[in-house]
């Protein structure tokens, strides 16, 4: 059975050692958790969206930072899945998007993230599969996607965490326009999520202490240490408590166990829910923990030993060295016969081989580019008329020393006749530390079928710039 397609929307705004604000690091923990389960889920998008509590502080650069940390241990995780299940860091960078940064009273403006949700929902629908949109913050981008493309409603399965308190405008739009209608499917998680981190009798201190996190994560690969670092002082400048919170993880927990994903009323690691309308579920009212405002939380709490034990075991995968790739031409177990050297020289054909012909119908795009390295080389994706052609292009030419390199892409990009085209260069893995370094891209020129556009561009943060052609 195909892994569920998942689009994550997170209001991440705080990472240990990157910035110090009044926020919450639990989204960092939840994203690490999700990335470590890609053998169970197919992550097709990750978006930065607004938090009601820290409006404007969210930024996709925080997601890219977590992906870079994951990339260090990618080979160790990939060894435990089927080929391609654990996406490379470059592959994840390419499907990371900026969403809304403002809390609004209605539906927000369209964003890169809302457009990506529409594209992924239509792709899922064409494949006869649902797209699970898991929101860890505001629901503005999914609301905008539904506003712009109501045809995707029956392809969406929304699992929102605390969406009702994160921004009433988009939430109310979804509730009034799509809940119970148009084939839309929604688990509206509110207090149930407290079962991830609370004890039976109180919400705080966190049930999984910092000492316990240190034991199962710290020193277990780069990602384990990163998870431990982001279990300390979870509120940053806004307060002081430590441990494992992962309050936004019910949606992922719901998808990675052996439960029936079609029936939210059945038992699941991600909780059990009561039906309040057609394809619409929310917290149970009779499964609270022993403190107020914890409706449904016991349905996650009761399975904590199982899902937490499974998560801890995955950190053990990260210990030690990354496995070596298998040899492409392994030596035989038995030595083969040694062929004797020929007594006569082998004649050489004086006629050079014919060059492989190039299909004249194909188009060629070249990009002359360089970059600055910081904890890894910059990467770009190539887009033609808004469609992604190639996602993994690591730039090793160092701009500081005057180096340049040229990437060449060949394909059927241009229809017959004179047409306008746009070639986009999307910077996908920006990283910056004011005191240590800055990863950037520098574009010198772009050509399309020998037509040169020599406009220079500097990309200092994730995003795309375009070069236009008339062919």
Secondary structure, 3 states (H helix, E strand, C coil): CCCEEEEEEECCCCCCCCCCCECCCHHHHHHHHHHCCCCCEEEEEEEECCCCCCCCCCCHHHHHHHHHHHHHCHHHHHCCCCCCCCCCHHHHHCCEEECCCCCCCCCCCCCHHHHHHHHHHHHHHHCCCCEEEEEECCCHHHHHHHHHCHHHHHHEEEEEECHHHHCHHHHHHHHHHCCCCCCCEEEEECHHHHHHCCCCCCCCCCCECHHHHHHHCCCCHHHHHHHHHCCCCCCECCCCCCCECCCCCHHHHHHHCCCCCCCCCCCCCCCCEEEEECCEEEECCCCCCCCCCCCCCHHHHCCHHHHHHHHHHHHHHCCCCCCCCCCCCCCCCCCCCCCCCCCCCCCCCCCCCCCCCCCCCCEEEEEEEEEECCCCCEEEEEEECCEEEECCCEECCEHHHCCCEEEEEEECCCCCCCCEEEEEEEECCCCEECCCEECEEEEEEEEECCEEECCCEEECCCEEEEEEEEC
